[in-house]
Amino acid sequence: MVSGFERGGDPIVRRLQFFEYYSAGGALIWKRILPMQFQFIEAESFQRMAEGAGFTVDDLLGDYRGTPFDADLSP
């Protein structure tokens, strides 16, 4: 089971993500907490940062399904 909660977002989002793994009988086998933080950035800023780190940007995708990037519609 994965759950979590977020706070902030101006500009840094802080998130705690909880992972719990259960046996088929319902017994908790292990539990982990993953603290995360991230910031939403514009496509141009992402491309500049990637290129500044030595990467070549071949394409920008709009979502995890590979939809073409659209600045007005992509999440």
Predicted model as a PDB file, atoms N, CA, C, CB and O in Angstrom, pLDDT in the B-factor column:
MODEL        1                                                                  
ATOM      1  N   MET A   1       0.851  -1.152   0.000  1.00 82.00           N  
ATOM      2  CA  MET A   1       0.000   0.000   0.000  1.00 82.00           C  
ATOM      3  C   MET A   1       0.905   1.225   0.000  1.00 82.00           C  
ATOM      4  CB  MET A   1      -0.973  -0.007   1.215  1.00 82.00           C  
ATOM      5  O   MET A   1       1.909   1.257   0.711  1.00 82.00           O  
ATOM      6  N   VAL A   2       0.558   2.216  -0.783  1.00 83.00           N  
ATOM      7  CA  VAL A   2       1.308   3.466  -0.839  1.00 83.00           C  
ATOM      8  C   VAL A   2       0.335   4.592  -0.513  1.00 83.00           C  
ATOM      9  CB  VAL A   2       1.986   3.678  -2.248  1.00 83.00           C  
ATOM     10  O   VAL A   2      -0.759   4.660  -1.073  1.00 83.00           O  
ATOM     11  N   SER A   3       0.739   5.467   0.390  1.00 85.00           N  
ATOM     12  CA  SER A   3      -0.055   6.645   0.714  1.00 85.00           C  
ATOM     13  C   SER A   3       0.904   7.778   1.030  1.00 85.00           C  
ATOM     14  CB  SER A   3      -1.029   6.375   1.910  1.00 85.00           C  
ATOM     15  O   SER A   3       2.109   7.560   1.161  1.00 85.00           O  
ATOM     16  N   GLY A   4       0.377   8.975   1.153  1.00 84.00           N  
ATOM     17  CA  GLY A   4       1.248  10.099   1.463  1.00 84.00           C  
ATOM     18  C   GLY A   4       0.461  11.375   1.615  1.00 84.00           C  
ATOM     19  O   GLY A   4      -0.750  11.417   1.402  1.00 84.00           O  
ATOM     20  N   PHE A   5       1.180  12.419   1.989  1.00 77.00           N  
ATOM     21  CA  PHE A   5       0.561  13.737   2.045  1.00 77.00           C  
ATOM     22  C   PHE A   5       1.609  14.781   1.692  1.00 77.00           C  
ATOM     23  CB  PHE A   5      -0.053  14.015   3.450  1.00 77.00           C  
ATOM     24  O   PHE A   5       2.811  14.567   1.848  1.00 77.00           O  
ATOM     25  N   GLU A   6       1.112  15.922   1.210  1.00 84.00           N  
ATOM     26  CA  GLU A   6       1.989  17.009   0.765  1.00 84.00           C  
ATOM     27  C   GLU A   6       1.623  18.289   1.487  1.00 84.00           C  
ATOM     28  CB  GLU A   6       1.895  17.208  -0.763  1.00 84.00           C  
ATOM     29  O   GLU A   6       0.499  18.474   1.953  1.00 84.00           O  
ATOM     30  N   ARG A   7       2.628  19.180   1.565  1.00 85.00           N  
ATOM     31  CA  ARG A   7       2.380  20.533   2.068  1.00 85.00           C  
ATOM     32  C   ARG A   7       3.316  21.468   1.329  1.00 85.00           C  
ATOM     33  CB  ARG A   7       2.589  20.629   3.626  1.00 85.00           C  
ATOM     34  O   ARG A   7       4.321  21.038   0.764  1.00 85.00           O  
ATOM     35  N   GLY A   8       2.990  22.711   1.338  1.00 82.00           N  
ATOM     36  CA  GLY A   8       3.820  23.696   0.661  1.00 82.00           C  
ATOM     37  C   GLY A   8       3.414  23.855  -0.789  1.00 82.00           C  
ATOM     38  O   GLY A   8       2.246  23.713  -1.150  1.00 82.00           O  
ATOM     39  N   GLY A   9       4.402  24.151  -1.606  1.00 80.00           N  
ATOM     40  CA  GLY A   9       4.150  24.333  -3.022  1.00 80.00           C  
ATOM     41  C   GLY A   9       4.409  25.754  -3.479  1.00 80.00           C  
ATOM     42  O   GLY A   9       4.003  26.146  -4.573  1.00 80.00           O  
ATOM     43  N   ASP A  10       5.086  26.523  -2.643  1.00 81.00           N  
ATOM     44  CA  ASP A  10       5.328  27.916  -3.003  1.00 81.00           C  
ATOM     45  C   ASP A  10       6.779  28.284  -2.758  1.00 81.00           C  
ATOM     46  CB  ASP A  10       4.404  28.846  -2.213  1.00 81.00           C  
ATOM     47  O   ASP A  10       7.018  29.057  -1.830  1.00 81.00           O  
ATOM     48  N   PRO A  11       7.756  27.817  -3.484  1.00 87.00           N  
ATOM     49  CA  PRO A  11       7.668  26.935  -4.650  1.00 87.00           C  
ATOM     50  C   PRO A  11       7.960  25.466  -4.337  1.00 87.00           C  
ATOM     51  CB  PRO A  11       8.619  27.411  -5.707  1.00 87.00           C  
ATOM     52  O   PRO A  11       7.702  24.612  -5.185  1.00 87.00           O  
ATOM     53  N   ILE A  12       8.489  25.137  -3.152  1.00 91.00           N  
ATOM     54  CA  ILE A  12       8.894  23.756  -2.856  1.00 91.00           C  
ATOM     55  C   ILE A  12       7.722  22.962  -2.277  1.00 91.00           C  
ATOM     56  CB  ILE A  12      10.087  23.740  -1.870  1.00 91.00           C  
ATOM     57  O   ILE A  12       7.067  23.412  -1.337  1.00 91.00           O  
ATOM     58  N   VAL A  13       7.457  21.776  -2.842  1.00 91.00           N  
ATOM     59  CA  VAL A  13       6.463  20.850  -2.314  1.00 91.00           C  
ATOM     60  C   VAL A  13       7.207  19.845  -1.443  1.00 91.00           C  
ATOM     61  CB  VAL A  13       5.656  20.134  -3.470  1.00 91.00           C  
ATOM     62  O   VAL A  13       8.185  19.243  -1.886  1.00 91.00           O  
ATOM     63  N   ARG A  14       6.757  19.665  -0.228  1.00 92.00           N  
ATOM     64  CA  ARG A  14       7.332  18.667   0.664  1.00 92.00           C  
ATOM     65  C   ARG A  14       6.314  17.552   0.830  1.00 92.00           C  
ATOM     66  CB  ARG A  14       7.725  19.288   2.046  1.00 92.00           C  
ATOM     67  O   ARG A  14       5.150  17.804   1.141  1.00 92.00           O  
ATOM     68  N   ARG A  15       6.757  16.322   0.623  1.00 92.00           N  
ATOM     69  CA  ARG A  15       5.850  15.174   0.651  1.00 92.00           C  
ATOM     70  C   ARG A  15       6.455  14.058   1.500  1.00 92.00           C  
ATOM     71  CB  ARG A  15       5.559  14.666  -0.786  1.00 92.00           C  
ATOM     72  O   ARG A  15       7.654  13.792   1.429  1.00 92.00           O  
ATOM     73  N   LEU A  16       5.623  13.419   2.290  1.00 93.00           N  
ATOM     74  CA  LEU A  16       5.990  12.177   2.964  1.00 93.00           C  
ATOM     75  C   LEU A  16       5.210  11.068   2.284  1.00 93.00           C  
ATOM     76  CB  LEU A  16       5.692  12.231   4.517  1.00 93.00           C  
ATOM     77  O   LEU A  16       3.984  11.131   2.194  1.00 93.00           O  
ATOM     78  N   GLN A  17       5.906  10.067   1.810  1.00 94.00           N  
ATOM     79  CA  GLN A  17       5.250   8.939   1.158  1.00 94.00           C  
ATOM     80  C   GLN A  17       5.468   7.709   2.029  1.00 94.00           C  
ATOM     81  CB  GLN A  17       5.801   8.712  -0.297  1.00 94.00           C  
ATOM     82  O   GLN A  17       6.593   7.411   2.430  1.00 94.00           O  
ATOM     83  N   PHE A  18       4.383   7.000   2.319  1.00 94.00           N  
ATOM     84  CA  PHE A  18       4.400   5.832   3.187  1.00 94.00           C  
ATOM     85  C   PHE A  18       4.212   4.571   2.350  1.00 94.00           C  
ATOM     86  CB  PHE A  18       3.303   5.936   4.273  1.00 94.00           C  
ATOM     87  O   PHE A  18       3.280   4.479   1.551  1.00 94.00           O  
ATOM     88  N   PHE A  19       5.096   3.610   2.537  1.00 95.00           N  
ATOM     89  CA  PHE A  19       5.006   2.321   1.852  1.00 95.00           C  
ATOM     90  C   PHE A  19       4.798   1.248   2.909  1.00 95.00           C  
ATOM     91  CB  PHE A  19       6.289   2.031   0.993  1.00 95.00           C  
ATOM     92  O   PHE A  19       5.539   1.185   3.890  1.00 95.00           O  
ATOM     93  N   GLU A  20       3.802   0.414   2.713  1.00 95.00           N  
ATOM     94  CA  GLU A  20       3.554  -0.712   3.611  1.00 95.00           C  
ATOM     95  C   GLU A  20       3.368  -1.966   2.756  1.00 95.00           C  
ATOM     96  CB  GLU A  20       2.298  -0.453   4.524  1.00 95.00           C  
ATOM     97  O   GLU A  20       2.626  -1.956   1.774  1.00 95.00           O  
ATOM     98  N   TYR A  21       4.046  -3.036   3.142  1.00 96.00           N  
ATOM     99  CA  TYR A  21       3.977  -4.293   2.409  1.00 96.00           C  
ATOM    100  C   TYR A  21       3.386  -5.347   3.327  1.00 96.00           C  
ATOM    101  CB  TYR A  21       5.380  -4.728   1.886  1.00 96.00           C  
ATOM    102  O   TYR A  21       3.904  -5.599   4.415  1.00 96.00           O  
ATOM    103  N   TYR A  22       2.293  -5.963   2.878  1.00 96.00           N  
ATOM    104  CA  TYR A  22       1.571  -6.937   3.690  1.00 96.00           C  
ATOM    105  C   TYR A  22       1.639  -8.326   3.059  1.00 96.00           C  
ATOM    106  CB  TYR A  22       0.109  -6.506   3.870  1.00 96.00           C  
ATOM    107  O   TYR A  22       1.751  -8.456   1.840  1.00 96.00           O  
ATOM    108  N   SER A  23       1.569  -9.356   3.893  1.00 97.00           N  
ATOM    109  CA  SER A  23       1.494 -10.735   3.403  1.00 97.00           C  
ATOM    110  C   SER A  23       0.089 -10.983   2.868  1.00 97.00           C  
ATOM    111  CB  SER A  23       1.852 -11.762   4.533  1.00 97.00           C  
ATOM    112  O   SER A  23      -0.817 -10.171   3.060  1.00 97.00           O  
ATOM    113  N   ALA A  24      -0.076 -12.122   2.191  1.00 97.00           N  
ATOM    114  CA  ALA A  24      -1.403 -12.486   1.677  1.00 97.00           C  
ATOM    115  C   ALA A  24      -2.413 -12.619   2.816  1.00 97.00           C  
ATOM    116  CB  ALA A  24      -1.330 -13.803   0.881  1.00 97.00           C  
ATOM    117  O   ALA A  24      -3.611 -12.428   2.605  1.00 97.00           O  
ATOM    118  N   GLY A  25      -1.942 -12.942   4.015  1.00 97.00           N  
ATOM    119  CA  GLY A  25      -2.821 -13.072   5.176  1.00 97.00           C  
ATOM    120  C   GLY A  25      -3.102 -11.760   5.888  1.00 97.00           C  
ATOM    121  O   GLY A  25      -3.867 -11.734   6.852  1.00 97.00           O  
ATOM    122  N   GLY A  26      -2.496 -10.670   5.429  1.00 96.00           N  
ATOM    123  CA  GLY A  26      -2.761  -9.364   6.009  1.00 96.00           C  
ATOM    124  C   GLY A  26      -1.780  -8.912   7.067  1.00 96.00           C  
ATOM    125  O   GLY A  26      -1.986  -7.866   7.682  1.00 96.00           O  
ATOM    126  N   ALA A  27      -0.704  -9.677   7.303  1.00 97.00           N  
ATOM    127  CA  ALA A  27       0.291  -9.284   8.305  1.00 97.00           C  
ATOM    128  C   ALA A  27       1.267  -8.273   7.689  1.00 97.00           C  
ATOM    129  CB  ALA A  27       1.060 -10.535   8.845  1.00 97.00           C  
ATOM    130  O   ALA A  27       1.728  -8.445   6.561  1.00 97.00           O  
ATOM    131  N   LEU A  28       1.566  -7.232   8.441  1.00 96.00           N  
ATOM    132  CA  LEU A  28       2.527  -6.232   7.986  1.00 96.00           C  
ATOM    133  C   LEU A  28       3.917  -6.857   7.948  1.00 96.00           C  
ATOM    134  CB  LEU A  28       2.510  -4.978   8.909  1.00 96.00           C  
ATOM    135  O   LEU A  28       4.392  -7.376   8.957  1.00 96.00           O  
ATOM    136  N   ILE A  29       4.569  -6.810   6.788  1.00 97.00           N  
ATOM    137  CA  ILE A  29       5.918  -7.364   6.637  1.00 97.00           C  
ATOM    138  C   ILE A  29       6.957  -6.274   6.814  1.00 97.00           C  
ATOM    139  CB  ILE A  29       6.083  -8.037   5.264  1.00 97.00           C  
ATOM    140  O   ILE A  29       7.931  -6.473   7.540  1.00 97.00           O  
ATOM    141  N   TRP A  30       6.776  -5.123   6.170  1.00 96.00           N  
ATOM    142  CA  TRP A  30       7.674  -3.996   6.377  1.00 96.00           C  
ATOM    143  C   TRP A  30       6.963  -2.693   6.061  1.00 96.00           C  
ATOM    144  CB  TRP A  30       8.933  -4.139   5.517  1.00 96.00           C  
ATOM    145  O   TRP A  30       5.943  -2.662   5.373  1.00 96.00           O  
ATOM    146  N   LYS A  31       7.542  -1.608   6.592  1.00 96.00           N  
ATOM    147  CA  LYS A  31       6.994  -0.270   6.394  1.00 96.00           C  
ATOM    148  C   LYS A  31       8.161   0.681   6.186  1.00 96.00           C  
ATOM    149  CB  LYS A  31       6.104   0.177   7.609  1.00 96.00           C  
ATOM    150  O   LYS A  31       9.173   0.578   6.879  1.00 96.00           O  
ATOM    151  N   ARG A  32       8.033   1.605   5.240  1.00 96.00           N  
ATOM    152  CA  ARG A  32       9.056   2.622   4.983  1.00 96.00           C  
ATOM    153  C   ARG A  32       8.393   3.985   4.844  1.00 96.00           C  
ATOM    154  CB  ARG A  32       9.874   2.280   3.706  1.00 96.00           C  
ATOM    155  O   ARG A  32       7.252   4.094   4.394  1.00 96.00           O  
ATOM    156  N   ILE A  33       9.117   5.009   5.232  1.00 95.00           N  
ATOM    157  CA  ILE A  33       8.688   6.390   5.022  1.00 95.00           C  
ATOM    158  C   ILE A  33       9.735   7.054   4.150  1.00 95.00           C  
ATOM    159  CB  ILE A  33       8.500   7.162   6.383  1.00 95.00           C  
ATOM    160  O   ILE A  33      10.927   7.013   4.456  1.00 95.00           O  
ATOM    161  N   LEU A  34       9.288   7.666   3.061  1.00 94.00           N  
ATOM    162  CA  LEU A  34      10.187   8.324   2.119  1.00 94.00           C  
ATOM    163  C   LEU A  34       9.889   9.825   2.111  1.00 94.00           C  
ATOM    164  CB  LEU A  34      10.039   7.717   0.689  1.00 94.00           C  
ATOM    165  O   LEU A  34       8.869  10.243   1.562  1.00 94.00           O  
ATOM    166  N   PRO A  35      10.767  10.647   2.713  1.00 95.00           N  
ATOM    167  CA  PRO A  35      10.573  12.090   2.609  1.00 95.00           C  
ATOM    168  C   PRO A  35      11.025  12.549   1.225  1.00 95.00           C  
ATOM    169  CB  PRO A  35      11.353  12.845   3.729  1.00 95.00           C  
ATOM    170  O   PRO A  35      12.077  12.134   0.738  1.00 95.00           O  
ATOM    171  N   MET A  36      10.230  13.399   0.604  1.00 93.00           N  
ATOM    172  CA  MET A  36      10.539  13.907  -0.733  1.00 93.00           C  
ATOM    173  C   MET A  36      10.335  15.423  -0.728  1.00 93.00           C  
ATOM    174  CB  MET A  36       9.643  13.218  -1.829  1.00 93.00           C  
ATOM    175  O   MET A  36       9.576  15.963   0.077  1.00 93.00           O  
ATOM    176  N   GLN A  37      11.022  16.081  -1.631  1.00 93.00           N  
ATOM    177  CA  GLN A  37      10.696  17.472  -1.906  1.00 93.00           C  
ATOM    178  C   GLN A  37      10.994  17.750  -3.369  1.00 93.00           C  
ATOM    179  CB  GLN A  37      11.491  18.438  -0.975  1.00 93.00           C  
ATOM    180  O   GLN A  37      11.966  17.247  -3.932  1.00 93.00           O  
ATOM    181  N   PHE A  38      10.139  18.560  -3.969  1.00 90.00           N  
ATOM    182  CA  PHE A  38      10.284  18.862  -5.385  1.00 90.00           C  
ATOM    183  C   PHE A  38       9.662  20.215  -5.685  1.00 90.00           C  
ATOM    184  CB  PHE A  38       9.639  17.764  -6.251  1.00 90.00           C  
ATOM    185  O   PHE A  38       8.957  20.796  -4.860  1.00 90.00           O  
ATOM    186  N   GLN A  39       9.936  20.691  -6.867  1.00 89.00           N  
ATOM    187  CA  GLN A  39       9.428  21.984  -7.301  1.00 89.00           C  
ATOM    188  C   GLN A  39       8.976  21.854  -8.745  1.00 89.00           C  
ATOM    189  CB  GLN A  39      10.506  23.101  -7.146  1.00 89.00           C  
ATOM    190  O   GLN A  39       9.669  21.250  -9.564  1.00 89.00           O  
ATOM    191  N   PHE A  40       7.833  22.411  -9.057  1.00 84.00           N  
ATOM    192  CA  PHE A  40       7.367  22.435 -10.431  1.00 84.00           C  
ATOM    193  C   PHE A  40       8.073  23.581 -11.157  1.00 84.00           C  
ATOM    194  CB  PHE A  40       5.812  22.591 -10.498  1.00 84.00           C  
ATOM    195  O   PHE A  40       8.113  24.707 -10.662  1.00 84.00           O  
ATOM    196  N   ILE A  41       8.620  23.289 -12.319  1.00 86.00           N  
ATOM    197  CA  ILE A  41       9.346  24.306 -13.083  1.00 86.00           C  
ATOM    198  C   ILE A  41       8.832  24.324 -14.517  1.00 86.00           C  
ATOM    199  CB  ILE A  41      10.878  24.039 -13.053  1.00 86.00           C  
ATOM    200  O   ILE A  41       8.238  23.357 -14.996  1.00 86.00           O  
ATOM    201  N   GLU A  42       9.070  25.427 -15.179  1.00 87.00           N  
ATOM    202  CA  GLU A  42       8.669  25.574 -16.576  1.00 87.00           C  
ATOM    203  C   GLU A  42       9.575  24.739 -17.473  1.00 87.00           C  
ATOM    204  CB  GLU A  42       8.708  27.056 -17.002  1.00 87.00           C  
ATOM    205  O   GLU A  42      10.715  24.447 -17.110  1.00 87.00           O  
ATOM    206  N   ALA A  43       9.076  24.358 -18.632  1.00 88.00           N  
ATOM    207  CA  ALA A  43       9.814  23.507 -19.571  1.00 88.00           C  
ATOM    208  C   ALA A  43      11.152  24.128 -19.968  1.00 88.00           C  
ATOM    209  CB  ALA A  43       8.972  23.248 -20.820  1.00 88.00           C  
ATOM    210  O   ALA A  43      12.160  23.427 -20.056  1.00 88.00           O  
ATOM    211  N   GLU A  44      11.165  25.435 -20.206  1.00 90.00           N  
ATOM    212  CA  GLU A  44      12.403  26.092 -20.616  1.00 90.00           C  
ATOM    213  C   GLU A  44      13.458  26.037 -19.516  1.00 90.00           C  
ATOM    214  CB  GLU A  44      12.128  27.540 -21.000  1.00 90.00           C  
ATOM    215  O   GLU A  44      14.640  25.852 -19.804  1.00 90.00           O  
ATOM    216  N   SER A  45      13.047  26.193 -18.274  1.00 92.00           N  
ATOM    217  CA  SER A  45      13.981  26.108 -17.149  1.00 92.00           C  
ATOM    218  C   SER A  45      14.532  24.700 -17.021  1.00 92.00           C  
ATOM    219  CB  SER A  45      13.296  26.529 -15.840  1.00 92.00           C  
ATOM    220  O   SER A  45      15.723  24.513 -16.771  1.00 92.00           O  
ATOM    221  N   PHE A  46      13.665  23.706 -17.193  1.00 89.00           N  
ATOM    222  CA  PHE A  46      14.116  22.313 -17.135  1.00 89.00           C  
ATOM    223  C   PHE A  46      15.153  22.045 -18.221  1.00 89.00           C  
ATOM    224  CB  PHE A  46      12.921  21.347 -17.286  1.00 89.00           C  
ATOM    225  O   PHE A  46      16.187  21.432 -17.959  1.00 89.00           O  
ATOM    226  N   GLN A  47      14.876  22.504 -19.433  1.00 93.00           N  
ATOM    227  CA  GLN A  47      15.800  22.264 -20.541  1.00 93.00           C  
ATOM    228  C   GLN A  47      17.145  22.939 -20.287  1.00 93.00           C  
ATOM    229  CB  GLN A  47      15.199  22.767 -21.860  1.00 93.00           C  
ATOM    230  O   GLN A  47      18.189  22.346 -20.556  1.00 93.00           O  
ATOM    231  N   ARG A  48      17.136  24.169 -19.773  1.00 95.00           N  
ATOM    232  CA  ARG A  48      18.396  24.858 -19.456  1.00 95.00           C  
ATOM    233  C   ARG A  48      19.182  24.114 -18.383  1.00 95.00           C  
ATOM    234  CB  ARG A  48      18.119  26.296 -18.995  1.00 95.00           C  
ATOM    235  O   ARG A  48      20.400  23.976 -18.495  1.00 95.00           O  
ATOM    236  N   MET A  49      18.501  23.634 -17.344  1.00 94.00           N  
ATOM    237  CA  MET A  49      19.183  22.904 -16.272  1.00 94.00           C  
ATOM    238  C   MET A  49      19.762  21.596 -16.799  1.00 94.00           C  
ATOM    239  CB  MET A  49      18.216  22.626 -15.106  1.00 94.00           C  
ATOM    240  O   MET A  49      20.900  21.252 -16.479  1.00 94.00           O  
ATOM    241  N   ALA A  50      18.995  20.866 -17.601  1.00 95.00           N  
ATOM    242  CA  ALA A  50      19.479  19.594 -18.145  1.00 95.00           C  
ATOM    243  C   ALA A  50      20.695  19.823 -19.041  1.00 95.00           C  
ATOM    244  CB  ALA A  50      18.359  18.882 -18.934  1.00 95.00           C  
ATOM    245  O   ALA A  50      21.688  19.103 -18.933  1.00 95.00           O  
ATOM    246  N   GLU A  51      20.625  20.809 -19.915  1.00 96.00           N  
ATOM    247  CA  GLU A  51      21.749  21.092 -20.809  1.00 96.00           C  
ATOM    248  C   GLU A  51      22.956  21.598 -20.029  1.00 96.00           C  
ATOM    249  CB  GLU A  51      21.342  22.119 -21.870  1.00 96.00           C  
ATOM    250  O   GLU A  51      24.096  21.285 -20.375  1.00 96.00           O  
ATOM    251  N   GLY A  52      22.713  22.377 -18.981  1.00 97.00           N  
ATOM    252  CA  GLY A  52      23.792  22.863 -18.133  1.00 97.00           C  
ATOM    253  C   GLY A  52      24.508  21.739 -17.396  1.00 97.00           C  
ATOM    254  O   GLY A  52      25.675  21.871 -17.027  1.00 97.00           O  
ATOM    255  N   ALA A  53      23.797  20.625 -17.183  1.00 97.00           N  
ATOM    256  CA  ALA A  53      24.388  19.464 -16.516  1.00 97.00           C  
ATOM    257  C   ALA A  53      25.013  18.493 -17.518  1.00 97.00           C  
ATOM    258  CB  ALA A  53      23.332  18.743 -15.683  1.00 97.00           C  
ATOM    259  O   ALA A  53      25.498  17.428 -17.137  1.00 97.00           O  
ATOM    260  N   GLY A  54      24.997  18.866 -18.807  1.00 97.00           N  
ATOM    261  CA  GLY A  54      25.640  18.040 -19.822  1.00 97.00           C  
ATOM    262  C   GLY A  54      24.722  17.103 -20.582  1.00 97.00           C  
ATOM    263  O   GLY A  54      25.190  16.305 -21.394  1.00 97.00           O  
ATOM    264  N   PHE A  55      23.416  17.186 -20.332  1.00 97.00           N  
ATOM    265  CA  PHE A  55      22.468  16.335 -21.048  1.00 97.00           C  
ATOM    266  C   PHE A  55      22.035  17.000 -22.350  1.00 97.00           C  
ATOM    267  CB  PHE A  55      21.240  16.031 -20.168  1.00 97.00           C  
ATOM    268  O   PHE A  55      22.115  18.221 -22.487  1.00 97.00           O  
ATOM    269  N   THR A  56      21.585  16.204 -23.288  1.00 95.00           N  
ATOM    270  CA  THR A  56      20.963  16.701 -24.510  1.00 95.00           C  
ATOM    271  C   THR A  56      19.485  16.368 -24.426  1.00 95.00           C  
ATOM    272  CB  THR A  56      21.621  16.080 -25.797  1.00 95.00           C  
ATOM    273  O   THR A  56      19.119  15.211 -24.216  1.00 95.00           O  
ATOM    274  N   VAL A  57      18.636  17.366 -24.588  1.00 91.00           N  
ATOM    275  CA  VAL A  57      17.199  17.154 -24.526  1.00 91.00           C  
ATOM    276  C   VAL A  57      16.711  16.805 -25.931  1.00 91.00           C  
ATOM    277  CB  VAL A  57      16.460  18.415 -23.964  1.00 91.00           C  
ATOM    278  O   VAL A  57      16.762  17.632 -26.842  1.00 91.00           O  
ATOM    279  N   ASP A  58      16.240  15.571 -26.090  1.00 92.00           N  
ATOM    280  CA  ASP A  58      15.730  15.125 -27.391  1.00 92.00           C  
ATOM    281  C   ASP A  58      14.265  15.481 -27.569  1.00 92.00           C  
ATOM    282  CB  ASP A  58      15.918  13.622 -27.547  1.00 92.00           C  
ATOM    283  O   ASP A  58      13.825  15.804 -28.673  1.00 92.00           O  
ATOM    284  N   ASP A  59      13.499  15.418 -26.463  1.00 91.00           N  
ATOM    285  CA  ASP A  59      12.063  15.637 -26.563  1.00 91.00           C  
ATOM    286  C   ASP A  59      11.523  15.937 -25.167  1.00 91.00           C  
ATOM    287  CB  ASP A  59      11.342  14.399 -27.193  1.00 91.00           C  
ATOM    288  O   ASP A  59      12.079  15.471 -24.172  1.00 91.00           O  
ATOM    289  N   LEU A  60      10.462  16.701 -25.092  1.00 89.00           N  
ATOM    290  CA  LEU A  60       9.750  16.937 -23.838  1.00 89.00           C  
ATOM    291  C   LEU A  60       8.398  16.254 -23.964  1.00 89.00           C  
ATOM    292  CB  LEU A  60       9.594  18.480 -23.526  1.00 89.00           C  
ATOM    293  O   LEU A  60       7.680  16.452 -24.944  1.00 89.00           O  
ATOM    294  N   LEU A  61       8.060  15.453 -22.969  1.00 92.00           N  
ATOM    295  CA  LEU A  61       6.788  14.745 -22.981  1.00 92.00           C  
ATOM    296  C   LEU A  61       5.831  15.397 -21.998  1.00 92.00           C  
ATOM    297  CB  LEU A  61       6.984  13.254 -22.642  1.00 92.00           C  
ATOM    298  O   LEU A  61       6.247  15.994 -21.005  1.00 92.00           O  
ATOM    299  N   GLY A  62       4.546  15.272 -22.289  1.00 89.00           N  
ATOM    300  CA  GLY A  62       3.533  15.940 -21.478  1.00 89.00           C  
ATOM    301  C   GLY A  62       3.055  15.162 -20.280  1.00 89.00           C  
ATOM    302  O   GLY A  62       2.455  15.739 -19.374  1.00 89.00           O  
ATOM    303  N   ASP A  63       3.307  13.847 -20.249  1.00 91.00           N  
ATOM    304  CA  ASP A  63       2.877  13.029 -19.122  1.00 91.00           C  
ATOM    305  C   ASP A  63       3.606  11.687 -19.171  1.00 91.00           C  
ATOM    306  CB  ASP A  63       1.334  12.824 -19.140  1.00 91.00           C  
ATOM    307  O   ASP A  63       4.458  11.469 -20.032  1.00 91.00           O  
ATOM    308  N   TYR A  64       3.273  10.800 -18.255  1.00 90.00           N  
ATOM    309  CA  TYR A  64       3.958   9.509 -18.176  1.00 90.00           C  
ATOM    310  C   TYR A  64       3.578   8.556 -19.313  1.00 90.00           C  
ATOM    311  CB  TYR A  64       3.653   8.855 -16.850  1.00 90.00           C  
ATOM    312  O   TYR A  64       4.245   7.541 -19.516  1.00 90.00           O  
ATOM    313  N   ARG A  65       2.522   8.871 -20.048  1.00 93.00           N  
ATOM    314  CA  ARG A  65       2.116   8.033 -21.182  1.00 93.00           C  
ATOM    315  C   ARG A  65       2.849   8.414 -22.466  1.00 93.00           C  
ATOM    316  CB  ARG A  65       0.610   8.139 -21.399  1.00 93.00           C  
ATOM    317  O   ARG A  65       2.710   7.728 -23.479  1.00 93.00           O  
ATOM    318  N   GLY A  66       3.629   9.498 -22.441  1.00 91.00           N  
ATOM    319  CA  GLY A  66       4.383   9.914 -23.620  1.00 91.00           C  
ATOM    320  C   GLY A  66       3.640  10.874 -24.524  1.00 91.00           C  
ATOM    321  O   GLY A  66       4.036  11.081 -25.671  1.00 91.00           O  
ATOM    322  N   THR A  67       2.561  11.465 -24.019  1.00 92.00           N  
ATOM    323  CA  THR A  67       1.822  12.458 -24.790  1.00 92.00           C  
ATOM    324  C   THR A  67       2.733  13.651 -25.091  1.00 92.00           C  
ATOM    325  CB  THR A  67       0.548  12.916 -24.024  1.00 92.00           C  
ATOM    326  O   THR A  67       3.516  14.051 -24.229  1.00 92.00           O  
ATOM    327  N   PRO A  68       2.650  14.225 -26.293  1.00 92.00           N  
ATOM    328  CA  PRO A  68       3.481  15.397 -26.599  1.00 92.00           C  
ATOM    329  C   PRO A  68       3.263  16.522 -25.582  1.00 92.00           C  
ATOM    330  CB  PRO A  68       3.177  15.908 -28.017  1.00 92.00           C  
ATOM    331  O   PRO A  68       2.149  16.729 -25.101  1.00 92.00           O  
ATOM    332  N   PHE A  69       4.341  17.242 -25.265  1.00 92.00           N  
ATOM    333  CA  PHE A  69       4.264  18.329 -24.292  1.00 92.00           C  
ATOM    334  C   PHE A  69       3.450  19.486 -24.848  1.00 92.00           C  
ATOM    335  CB  PHE A  69       5.668  18.806 -23.902  1.00 92.00           C  
ATOM    336  O   PHE A  69       3.644  19.888 -25.995  1.00 92.00           O  
ATOM    337  N   ASP A  70       2.540  20.024 -24.043  1.00 92.00           N  
ATOM    338  CA  ASP A  70       1.754  21.210 -24.359  1.00 92.00           C  
ATOM    339  C   ASP A  70       1.764  22.074 -23.109  1.00 92.00           C  
ATOM    340  CB  ASP A  70       0.279  20.846 -24.813  1.00 92.00           C  
ATOM    341  O   ASP A  70       1.218  21.684 -22.076  1.00 92.00           O  
ATOM    342  N   ALA A  71       2.382  23.244 -23.198  1.00 88.00           N  
ATOM    343  CA  ALA A  71       2.544  24.109 -22.016  1.00 88.00           C  
ATOM    344  C   ALA A  71       1.221  24.460 -21.361  1.00 88.00           C  
ATOM    345  CB  ALA A  71       3.264  25.383 -22.399  1.00 88.00           C  
ATOM    346  O   ALA A  71       1.188  24.714 -20.157  1.00 88.00           O  
ATOM    347  N   ASP A  72       0.126  24.483 -22.116  1.00 89.00           N  
ATOM    348  CA  ASP A  72      -1.180  24.858 -21.555  1.00 89.00           C  
ATOM    349  C   ASP A  72      -1.930  23.662 -20.975  1.00 89.00           C  
ATOM    350  CB  ASP A  72      -2.033  25.520 -22.625  1.00 89.00           C  
ATOM    351  O   ASP A  72      -2.832  23.847 -20.157  1.00 89.00           O  
ATOM    352  N   LEU A  73      -1.574  22.425 -21.384  1.00 87.00           N  
ATOM    353  CA  LEU A  73      -2.363  21.258 -20.976  1.00 87.00           C  
ATOM    354  C   LEU A  73      -1.604  20.219 -20.177  1.00 87.00           C  
ATOM    355  CB  LEU A  73      -2.926  20.609 -22.170  1.00 87.00           C  
ATOM    356  O   LEU A  73      -2.216  19.471 -19.415  1.00 87.00           O  
ATOM    357  N   SER A  74      -0.302  20.148 -20.326  1.00 83.00           N  
ATOM    358  CA  SER A  74       0.458  19.087 -19.673  1.00 83.00           C  
ATOM    359  C   SER A  74       0.545  19.319 -18.160  1.00 83.00           C  
ATOM    360  CB  SER A  74       1.868  18.996 -20.277  1.00 83.00           C  
ATOM    361  O   SER A  74       0.791  20.438 -17.708  1.00 83.00           O  
ATOM    362  N   PRO A  75       0.340  18.246 -17.382  1.00 70.00           N  
ATOM    363  CA  PRO A  75       0.397  18.416 -15.917  1.00 70.00           C  
ATOM    364  C   PRO A  75       1.793  18.682 -15.411  1.00 70.00           C  
ATOM    365  CB  PRO A  75      -0.149  17.195 -15.228  1.00 70.00           C  
ATOM    366  O   PRO A  75       1.993  18.845 -14.208  1.00 70.00           O  
TER     367      PRO A  75                                                      
ENDMDL                                                                          
END                                                                             
